[in-house]
Amino acid sequence: MWDVLFLFSSICTVVVGAAKTVTGYIGEQLDIRCPYESGYESNAKYFCKGECNIGTKNIMVKSGSIARDQRFSLTDNKTTRVFTITITDLRPEDEGQYWCAVEGTVYDRYSEIMLLVKFGSFVIVVTAEALVLLLIGFPLVIVALRKRKKNKSLLLSSIIESSPVLYKQIEDTGHYCTPEDRDTYTTVVYSSVS
């Protein structure tokens, strides 16, 4: 029975032209142009992943239907007879064999697409720059924080050593601007260096 089905699917399939290889980059958008012959403008178009045999078609997007994966979309320019598949946020698992397909009355017409998904040069450059910044910047931040902490403790110890009576604390005299301020306690510190 499966032999008959395979024979039937082979008879009802027409592959147009050689396989076309397209390359996309992770995280980016990719447009795949699928031209078709005159007379098929009103026929349904679809984009199939894998073998795309009758009964096992993994249709990613089809004209007039909602896509299985919302990252895939199909637009059909009937004037130029080209339908375009757009894949957004390209992922490594998107790589593989696809078929641009146009439904026919007796058989569908297919064009094979081999999609390669690669890391973009942008990702490599950003990663290299980030690594350099981390290698140089992190030690600099540590040194700056240690130096700041050391300077702060030196300043405090020099003030205490130079004069035991360095500042005079003046307490609030009890005069308040508004009734809400009655519960506040204010300390004013004056300092002088001799």
GINORHU-V991830 format. One record per residue. N is the residue number from 1. PSI is psi in whole degrees, -180 to 180 (NA if undefined). BURIAL is # if it has 9 or more other C-alpha atoms within 8 Angstrom, else .. D_FIRST is the distance of its C-alpha to the first C-alpha in whole Angstrom. Layout:
# GINORHU-V991830
n->N psi->PSI burial->BURIAL d_first->D_FIRST
n->N psi->PSI burial->BURIAL d_first->D_FIRST
This chain:
# GINORHU-V991830
n->1 psi->-43 burial->. d_first->0
n->2 psi->-31 burial->. d_first->4
n->3 psi->-40 burial->. d_first->5
n->4 psi->-43 burial->. d_first->5
n->5 psi->-43 burial->. d_first->6
n->6 psi->-43 burial->. d_first->9
n->7 psi->-44 burial->. d_first->10
n->8 psi->-42 burial->. d_first->11
n->9 psi->-32 burial-># d_first->12
n->10 psi->-37 burial->. d_first->14
n->11 psi->-35 burial->. d_first->15
n->12 psi->16 burial-># d_first->17
n->13 psi->131 burial-># d_first->19
n->14 psi->121 burial-># d_first->22
n->15 psi->126 burial->. d_first->24
n->16 psi->117 burial->. d_first->28
n->17 psi->177 burial->. d_first->30
n->18 psi->162 burial->. d_first->30
n->19 psi->140 burial->. d_first->30
n->20 psi->129 burial->. d_first->33
n->21 psi->128 burial->. d_first->34
n->22 psi->147 burial-># d_first->36
n->23 psi->133 burial->. d_first->39
n->24 psi->169 burial-># d_first->40
n->25 psi->140 burial-># d_first->42
n->26 psi->131 burial-># d_first->42
n->27 psi->-11 burial->. d_first->43
n->28 psi->178 burial-># d_first->44
n->29 psi->144 burial-># d_first->42
n->30 psi->134 burial-># d_first->40
n->31 psi->128 burial->. d_first->39
n->32 psi->120 burial->. d_first->36
n->33 psi->129 burial->. d_first->37
n->34 psi->98 burial-># d_first->34
n->35 psi->153 burial->. d_first->35
n->36 psi->165 burial-># d_first->33
n->37 psi->160 burial->. d_first->34
n->38 psi->144 burial->. d_first->36
n->39 psi->-9 burial->. d_first->34
n->40 psi->14 burial-># d_first->32
n->41 psi->-39 burial->. d_first->35
n->42 psi->-4 burial->. d_first->34
n->43 psi->153 burial->. d_first->30
n->44 psi->144 burial-># d_first->29
n->45 psi->151 burial-># d_first->29
n->46 psi->165 burial-># d_first->27
n->47 psi->118 burial-># d_first->27
n->48 psi->142 burial-># d_first->24
n->49 psi->139 burial-># d_first->24
n->50 psi->-148 burial-># d_first->22
n->51 psi->-37 burial->. d_first->19
n->52 psi->44 burial-># d_first->19
n->53 psi->161 burial->. d_first->15
n->54 psi->130 burial->. d_first->14
n->55 psi->-20 burial->. d_first->13
n->56 psi->31 burial->. d_first->15
n->57 psi->127 burial-># d_first->18
n->58 psi->79 burial->. d_first->22
n->59 psi->117 burial-># d_first->24
n->60 psi->-40 burial-># d_first->28
n->61 psi->143 burial-># d_first->29
n->62 psi->143 burial-># d_first->29
n->63 psi->136 burial-># d_first->32
n->64 psi->4 burial->. d_first->33
n->65 psi->162 burial->. d_first->31
n->66 psi->136 burial->. d_first->33
n->67 psi->147 burial-># d_first->32
n->68 psi->-39 burial->. d_first->30
n->69 psi->121 burial->. d_first->33
n->70 psi->-9 burial->. d_first->36
n->71 psi->-16 burial->. d_first->37
n->72 psi->136 burial-># d_first->34
n->73 psi->158 burial-># d_first->36
n->74 psi->128 burial-># d_first->35
n->75 psi->141 burial->. d_first->37
n->76 psi->117 burial-># d_first->37
n->77 psi->99 burial->. d_first->40
n->78 psi->-21 burial-># d_first->39
n->79 psi->-47 burial->. d_first->42
n->80 psi->-7 burial->. d_first->41
n->81 psi->53 burial-># d_first->38
n->82 psi->126 burial-># d_first->37
n->83 psi->143 burial-># d_first->35
n->84 psi->131 burial-># d_first->37
n->85 psi->126 burial-># d_first->35
n->86 psi->128 burial-># d_first->37
n->87 psi->121 burial-># d_first->37
n->88 psi->160 burial-># d_first->40
n->89 psi->58 burial-># d_first->41
n->90 psi->138 burial-># d_first->39
n->91 psi->157 burial-># d_first->37
n->92 psi->-36 burial->. d_first->36
n->93 psi->-9 burial->. d_first->33
n->94 psi->-16 burial->. d_first->32
n->95 psi->144 burial-># d_first->32
n->96 psi->-165 burial-># d_first->29
n->97 psi->133 burial-># d_first->27
n->98 psi->167 burial-># d_first->26
n->99 psi->127 burial-># d_first->26
n->100 psi->127 burial-># d_first->28
n->101 psi->144 burial-># d_first->26
n->102 psi->124 burial-># d_first->27
n->103 psi->142 burial-># d_first->25
n->104 psi->172 burial-># d_first->24
n->105 psi->-37 burial->. d_first->24
n->106 psi->-43 burial->. d_first->21
n->107 psi->157 burial-># d_first->20
n->108 psi->150 burial-># d_first->22
n->109 psi->129 burial-># d_first->24
n->110 psi->145 burial-># d_first->25
n->111 psi->126 burial-># d_first->27
n->112 psi->137 burial-># d_first->27
n->113 psi->128 burial-># d_first->30
n->114 psi->115 burial-># d_first->30
n->115 psi->124 burial-># d_first->33
n->116 psi->133 burial-># d_first->35
n->117 psi->124 burial-># d_first->37
n->118 psi->163 burial-># d_first->41
n->119 psi->136 burial->. d_first->44
n->120 psi->158 burial->. d_first->47
n->121 psi->-27 burial->. d_first->50
n->122 psi->-43 burial->. d_first->52
n->123 psi->-41 burial->. d_first->50
n->124 psi->-44 burial-># d_first->52
n->125 psi->-47 burial->. d_first->55
n->126 psi->-42 burial->. d_first->55
n->127 psi->-43 burial->. d_first->55
n->128 psi->-44 burial->. d_first->57
n->129 psi->-41 burial->. d_first->60
n->130 psi->-39 burial->. d_first->59
n->131 psi->-44 burial->. d_first->59
n->132 psi->-44 burial->. d_first->63
n->133 psi->-41 burial-># d_first->64
n->134 psi->-43 burial->. d_first->63
n->135 psi->-36 burial->. d_first->65
n->136 psi->-43 burial->. d_first->68
n->137 psi->-41 burial->. d_first->68
n->138 psi->-49 burial-># d_first->68
n->139 psi->-36 burial->. d_first->71
n->140 psi->-40 burial->. d_first->73
n->141 psi->-43 burial->. d_first->72
n->142 psi->-47 burial->. d_first->73
n->143 psi->-44 burial->. d_first->76
n->144 psi->-42 burial->. d_first->77
n->145 psi->-41 burial->. d_first->77
n->146 psi->-42 burial->. d_first->79
n->147 psi->-42 burial->. d_first->82
n->148 psi->-44 burial->. d_first->82
n->149 psi->-41 burial->. d_first->82
n->150 psi->-45 burial->. d_first->85
n->151 psi->-38 burial->. d_first->87
n->152 psi->-43 burial->. d_first->87
n->153 psi->-33 burial->. d_first->88
n->154 psi->-42 burial->. d_first->91
n->155 psi->-45 burial->. d_first->92
n->156 psi->-43 burial->. d_first->92
n->157 psi->-34 burial->. d_first->94
n->158 psi->-33 burial->. d_first->97
n->159 psi->-44 burial-># d_first->97
n->160 psi->-40 burial-># d_first->98
n->161 psi->-37 burial->. d_first->100
n->162 psi->-39 burial->. d_first->102
n->163 psi->121 burial->. d_first->104
n->164 psi->-30 burial->. d_first->104
n->165 psi->83 burial->. d_first->105
n->166 psi->-28 burial-># d_first->102
n->167 psi->157 burial->. d_first->101
n->168 psi->132 burial->. d_first->103
n->169 psi->127 burial->. d_first->101
n->170 psi->123 burial->. d_first->102
n->171 psi->161 burial->. d_first->101
n->172 psi->139 burial-># d_first->100
n->173 psi->-2 burial->. d_first->103
n->174 psi->5 burial->. d_first->102
n->175 psi->124 burial->. d_first->102
n->176 psi->148 burial->. d_first->99
n->177 psi->-42 burial->. d_first->97
n->178 psi->158 burial->. d_first->95
n->179 psi->-28 burial->. d_first->95
n->180 psi->-23 burial->. d_first->92
n->181 psi->-3 burial->. d_first->93
n->182 psi->-31 burial->. d_first->95
n->183 psi->1 burial->. d_first->93
n->184 psi->149 burial->. d_first->92
n->185 psi->122 burial->. d_first->94
n->186 psi->135 burial->. d_first->95
n->187 psi->128 burial->. d_first->96
n->188 psi->131 burial->. d_first->97
n->189 psi->125 burial->. d_first->97
n->190 psi->139 burial->. d_first->100
n->191 psi->153 burial->. d_first->100
n->192 psi->147 burial->. d_first->102
n->193 psi->125 burial->. d_first->103
n->194 psi->NA burial->. d_first->106
